């Protein structure tokens, strides 16, 4: 006779409700871990999509993401003279509000030379339409922004047509990315209003003097050349700072999202600890609730080993059901969050082990107490 089966059947409703309650708690833990993983992933999306060998930026700056950077866009042609350089491209990055039907949404504009040698749009992320093939007034947005192919978007005094839609393209803050030609991006970023132009002229300043500037020049090298060595030659010849792809990924994690990721990571760790304690208390309480039944079992001669097996089997089964329901709960709601949530199977596996260990340990504490119960309590109780 399986005592665990008999006991669960006797209190089936309570057992299932308890498992689902614990499961929802575990689901929240999985979501928080997913939020942390998603933040780390989002920070790398743009850098990994472009994937150059070198990022050339303003001297003494950590740009273009950790610090601002401005360099002349014609530098991309000069860099071709450096030994080992294969391809170059100029990029600008800026954020602005895009109009939607009921509200506006903040997005990053990536401006690039559409006829250049390096296209930042990952073809695997392009789910509808095409890349930009006209110098002006075309734009590629993300599905997150809810635009459709052919939609018209007014930015400043110009109308842009949506020609492509991507999926999963976000900046380090989780905001969507839109792509447009370098000429259009520079016009939005550096072209000033008529009053500003008149004011600059009155001050003796050149109108739109920044329109030939970009944030970075990216470089792809010929096979066999060292990024560090080529970068040092660029720094020596052109007095510009440079970073490898590995450096740029480090800066994103260290300088751009470090505080946010630490805060979410710390909160997630606290939530795991609290959840483990709550699960332990639930298992311990469930074990103690069986005091009288265990006293009766001992009175009729059931050995302690069978009683211990019953409690452990119930505990492990409850932990497994809670973990399954928690996974289902997490997968039902994770895509409702405004930013990316990555549910990793390895994280789920670690959490499952933590749940089982916490459940078994708390049950062992309860077992130690119930095994010592006096069988006479079944009569006198």
N, C-alpha and C positions, 0 to 999 in steps of 0.2 A: 504493500500500500504506500503510495506517495503522499506524505503528509502535506507537502507544499501545495500539491494540486488540490487536495481536499480543502485546505485553508483558503486558497485563492478563490476557489469555486464558491465557498461560503460567503466571502466578502468581495465578490467580483466587481461590483459597481464602485466601491470605495477604492479598490486597487487600481482600476482604470483611471478614475478621476485623479488620484494621487500621481500616477505616472504621467498623465497629461499636464498636470500642474508643474511638476518638476521639469517636464519636457519644454514647456513654454519658457521657463527660466533658462534652460540650456540653449534654447533658440535665441534668446536675447544675447547670451554670451557669444554664440556663433556670429550673430550679426555684428556685434562690436568688434570682434576679431576681423571680420570681413571689412568693416569700415577702415580699420587700421591698414589692412593689406591693400585696400583700394586706394587709399591716400598715397602709399608708397608707389603703387603702380602708375597712378595718374601723373605723378611728378616726372615720370620717365617717358611718357608717351611721345611727346613732341620730339624730344632729343633722340629717341630710338628710331622714330620714323624718318628723321632727316639723316641720322647716322653718318656724319662725316668723320674724317680722320683728325681734323683740326678745326677749332673755333678761333678765329682771329678777331680780337676786340681792341677797344681803346687802351692805350698804354696805362699801366698801373690800375686797371679795373678788373673785376671778376665777372664782367658781363658775359652774355647779354641778359641772364636771368637773375643772378645774385646781385648784380649792380648794373646801373645804367651804362650804356656804351654808345658812342657815336663816332663813326669813321666814314670817310668818303667812299662812295660806292664804286668809284673807278679804281679803287685799290684791287678789286678782283682781277683786273687786267694786268696790273703790275705784278701781282703774285705769281702769274704764269711764268715769270722769268726765273723764279726760284727752282733750283734743281730738285726734282722729285715730285713737283706739283703736277697733278693731272687735270683736275677740274676745280673750278671755283664758282661761287654764287653769293650774291648779296641778299641779306634778309633784314626785314624790320619786324618788330613785335610791338603791339600796342593794344590796350584794352579800351573798349567803349560800349555804350549801351545800344542794343539793337531793338527796334520797335516790334512788338508782337500785337496781337489783336486786343488783348486786355491789359497788358503790362509790357515792360521792357526787360531785357535780359542782358547781363554783362557777358561779353565774349572777348576772346583774344583774336586780333587780326594778325595773320601772318602774311606779310607782303613779300613776294618773290618774283624773280624774272621768269615769266612764263615761257620765254624762248631760250632760257638758259640751260645749263648743263645738269643741274640737280633740281629735281622736283620734290618738294616736301610732302606731297600727298601720297600716302601709302596706298597703292592700288588695292590692297586687301581690305582696306577700310572704306573704299568707295562703293557704296551699295546701290546708288542710283545716278544716272546722268553721266557726266564726263568731267575731265579736268578743264581748267580755263585755257582757251586758245585765242582769245582776243585781248588786246592791250588794255582795253578800258571797259568798265561797266559790267563785268561778269564776276560772279562770286560763288564759292563752294561753301555750303554750310553743313551743319551736322543734323542728324535726325532728332537730336535732343531739343533743337530750337523750334521744331514743328513747322518749318517752312517746307514748301513743296516745289518741285521743279517748275520753273517758269514764273514763280512769285517775284514781284517787284519790291525792292527794299530801298527806301529813301534814306541816304546818309549824307548829311549836310545838304548841298544843293544838287546832288546827282542821284539818279535812279540806277540801281544795280539789279541784274537778273540772276536768279538762282539757276545755275547750270549743272550743279552736282551736289550730292548729299553723301556725307560720310557717317560712319558709326564708330563711336568710342574715341573720337578725337577731342581731347581735353588738355588744358594747360595744367601747370603744377598745382593750381588751386582748385581744380575740378571744374572750372568754367569751360564752356564749349569753345572750339577753335573754328574760325572761318578763314578762308584763303582768298586772296585777291592779288591782282598784279602789283608789282612793286611801284609802278607809276601811280596807281590809284591809292595804294596805302600811303605813299609819301604825300599825295595831295591831301588826304584826310588828316595826316599827322602834322604836316608842315605848312600847308597853304593857309594864309591868314585872311581874316575878313578885311574889307576895304578900310574901315576905320583904323584897324591895326596897321595896315600898310601905310596909310597916310601919317599915322603917328610915328612909325619907324623912319619914314622919309624925313619928317621934321627933325628927327634926332640924328639924321645923317647916316642911317643904317640902310643896308641893302634889303629890298623886299624879298621875302621868301628865301632868305640866305641859307636856310638849313635844308632846302629841298633836295640837295645832292648827298645827304647823309643817310647812312643805314646803321643798324645796331650791331651787325656782325657780318663777317665774310667767312663762309665755310669752305673748307678745302678737302678735296679727296686726292690721295697720293697715288703715284704709280706703284706697282707691285715691287715689294722688296725694300722700300724706303721706310726709315724710322720716323714716326710722327714727332718724337722729341727732338731729333736732330734737325729735321726740316723746320720745326717750329722755332728753334734757336736761330736758324739762319734768317727766318722772317723777322724775328725780334731784332736781330742785329742790323739788317738791311733797311727795315721800314719803321723801327721803333714802335712796334705794336705788340700787345700782349697776346699770348696764345694759350690754348688749353686743348688737351686731347679729349676724346669722347669719354674716357674713364674719368678724367678730371671734372668734366661738366656734370656727369651723373653724381659725382661726389658732392659738388657744390650744391646741387639741387637738394640732396638729402641733408646736407650739413648746414647750409645757409638759408635755404628757402622754406623748407617744411619741417625743420628740426623741432621747433617748439611745439607746433601743432601735432606732429607725430608722437612726440614724447608725452604730450598731455593725453591724447587718445589712448596711447599704449599703456600709460599709468592707470587710467580709468578702467581699461579692459582688464588689467591685472587685478585691480581691486575687485572688480565684478566677478572674476573667476574665483578669487578667494572667498568672497561672501557667498557665492553660489555653492561652493564646496561645503562651507559650514552649514548652510541651510539644508543641503541634501543630507549631510551627516546627521543633523538634528531630526529630520523626517524619518530616516532609517532607524535611528535610535529610539524615537518615540513609538514607531510601529512595532519594534521588538518588545518594548516594555508593555505595550497594550495587550500582549499575549500572555502576561504573567499567569492569569488564572487558568487559561487553557493549558499552558505548559505544566502547571501544578497538577492538573487533572491527568495529563499524559504521564507524568512521573508516578502518579498514584496508581495507575493501571498497569505500570511496569514497562512503559516505552523507554528504551535506553537513551542516555544523553546524546549519543552520537547521531541518532535519528532526528532528535530535536534540533541539534546544531545544523544538520544538513537541510532541514526544512527552512530554517531562518535564512541560511546562506543562499539557498535556491531562490527563495522569494526576493531577497535583496538583489541578487544578480539579475533576475528576470525584470524586476522593477527598474533597475538601472538601464537595461537594454531597451525596454519599452519607452522609457523617458528620453533616452538618446534618440531613438527613431522618431518619436513625435516631435522632439526639438528640431531635428533636421528637416522634417516636413514643414514645420512652422517657419523656420528660417528661410527655406526655399520658396515658400508662398509669399513672403513679404519683402525679400531683399531687394527686388527690382522696383519697389515703390519709393525707395530713398532717392533724394535729389542727386547725390553723388554716388560714385561707383562703390559697390560692395562685392568683394571677392570672397566667395566661400571656398576655402581650400580643403581638400580631402585630408591632407596631412594634419591641419589644425583640428579637424573634426576627430581624427584618430587619436590625437593627443588628449583632447577633451574627453573622449570616451574612456581612455585609460584612467584619467583623473577621477571621472565619475565612479567607475568601478572600484578603484582603490578607496575613495572616500566612503562609498557605500559599504564595502566589506569591513573597513576599519571601524566605522560607527556601529555596524552590526555586531562585531566581535566584542565591543564594549558592552553592548546590550546583552549579548549571549553570556558573558561572564556573570552578569547580574542575575539573569533568569535561570541559569543552570543551578545557582545556589538556592533557588526558591524551595521552600519546604512543601512537600506534597500535602501536608495537613492543611495548608491554606486553601486547598480546593474544597475542603469540607467546612472549614471555619469561615471562609470568605463570604 
